[in-house]
Amino acid sequence: MLDKLTQLPEDSILGLAAACRVDPNPHKVDLTVGIYMSEAGICPVFDAVRLAQQALIEEETTKAYMPPAGDATFNTGMQRLVMGGDSPALAAGRVSSIQTPGGCGAIRIGAEVIHAAAPDARVWVSDPTWPVHIPLLGSVGLSFETYRYYDPAEHGVNFEGMVADLQQARRGDVVLLHGCCHNPCGADLSLEQWGTIADMAERQGFLPFVDIAYQGLGDGLETDAAGVRLLAERLPELIIAASCSKNMGLYRERTGAAIFVCASADNARALVSQAQVAARRIYSMPPAHGALLAGRILSDEALTANWEDELQAMCRRINGLRTSLMSKLQQHSDRDFSFIEREKGMFSFLGLTPAQALALREQHSVYMLDSSRINVAGVNGANIDYLAEAVGKVLRGEAA
Ligand SMILES: Cc1ncc(COP(=O)(O)O)c(C=O)c1O
């Protein structure tokens, strides 16, 4: 039976990262996977995580199953982190959540709940979006529509196109939005534009589903959540998928939360029961370690301050890299790269063709996605000149 199954192609992003790992060129540059890399080119463990981990190891008395909704301290901490401590919806008890295996788990649980409520729901996704959104939502049986989002010519959000397309979204439809630091393009909505989306959701009755995987890495924890908080203030219902992978560096611990903003406290409780039953069908209980660390960090003032300081430093570094990369690229080519400085978070498209991205890979060992999406955090003082020179050469059509 199993011999019918054939080898599948490698994941496009992970496959490129693997190819970079085995590239013997000492100058190779890996800008593929969306993980934060320090100046030293490593993905660091947060100091607050290390401290929380030491305390946990000393205090832990059991490895028994987690409750189906996960750790209560974690859930409360995540609700406050995303919604803000003064959220009216939180105060009204209209918010509930369950701990999930990463932001991916939260997206999948959100999709399960949507499917239970409206099996025929169409999910509107941005063009482009993070490719993994499609299998995560589609495997539940939801169908897709696309709205225009990124304008490659202008290197920014095509908001007119987005609004025109979303005018066709109706009650019973879901609109998937990136809370901040859009993956793959780095172009985010302004607060005014979030307001327009809230107006449309109110008028047309669609349900926003906000994926916020990079809170704290764009402009800071509060500013990055301003859009999702605006929706939560204005609308009766909202689903949020949050992740601690990037902003706490807990990638491998699979730590996330599916958060439900509901019309009533009763409905918020009902949503937890729905989400738990959905989780039972897939993985039963969430993993403990990451959520126990995150819960501890979010509930301890000193650890929170320590974590926030380190996160702010990362955010400043990314924004500094954006400025340096823009000017280095402009030194080596006659193109305007100012959009890199305007965009937010880890990702930007460099605006190269797939053939140019391939030439960078084959001739210079500079690895980015074929779309020319780069992980800005993969740039550092040691590789920025090499990278900018290589991009300049490829843009001029020069051989290596
Ligand atoms: C847009 C977006 N959403 C969600 C996630 C989920 O991340 P994780 O499952 O690692 O928490 C990612 C990770 O790269 C992402 O880029």
The ligand as an ORCA input file, in Angstrom:
! r2SCAN-3c Opt
* xyz 0 1
  C       3.046     34.948      8.938
  C       3.342     33.862      9.905
  N       2.357     33.375     10.646
  C       2.554     32.398     11.530
  C       3.780     31.829     11.692
  C       3.860     30.711     12.688
  O       4.982     30.472     13.337
  P       5.151     29.343     14.431
  O       4.216     28.226     14.139
  O       6.569     28.952     14.316
  O       4.844     29.989     15.732
  C       4.874     32.279     10.921
  C       6.200     31.672     11.001
  O       7.070     31.850     10.216
  C       4.639     33.328     10.010
  O       5.603     33.824      9.249
*
